[in-house]
């Protein structure tokens, strides 16, 4: 779609790109000032054209209360279904919660998906795992039936990639080198490679013994 001859508002700029609002068509366009090309953004401007903006090399779009991400070339990374969207500039990580897709997702600033998981229902719609430790608990939900839900836990690195795949029924934070996890209804302890150092044979985490320290052979 070509822009009209009406007045155009420059909403935002990012290097050689401008975000332009056509006041007659009521649409936003991405204008490449070097190639002299325009790309129509097919999202309603809602109550303000400024709800579409440039963020860290992406176009952040919005439809009603939902947000989405697309590239300057028009590729949709995530449709406008995000109710939470955060940018970690220090670590080049984008974290988001997809309300309609019932999932959480981590991307890098290249638009590549690092990890994702389902958040099946209830208050879990707003769930995004934290990345404040070396290894971080991440929850993945799967709806089995109307009355049954499978919940599994794994661990993410600080770069938002899976370090230990979700296969545990419950999990605790790592304390030093070890963490307590639940498997087949019983608790045990794993190391940072996800290997059991104490088998899952205990009815509660309080009963799991402390692993013995290995002594160096002289």
Secondary structure, DSSP 8 states (H G I E B T S, - for coil): ----SS-EEEEEEETTEEEEEETTTTEEEEEETTTTEEEEE-S--TT-GGGSEEETTEEEEEETTEEEEE-TTS-EEEEEEEEEEEEETTTTEEEEEETTTTEEEEEETTS-EEEEEE--SGGGGG------SSEEEEEEEEEEETTEEEEEEEEEETTSSEEEEEEESEE---BTTBEEEEETTEEEEE-TTS-EEEEEEESSGGG-----------
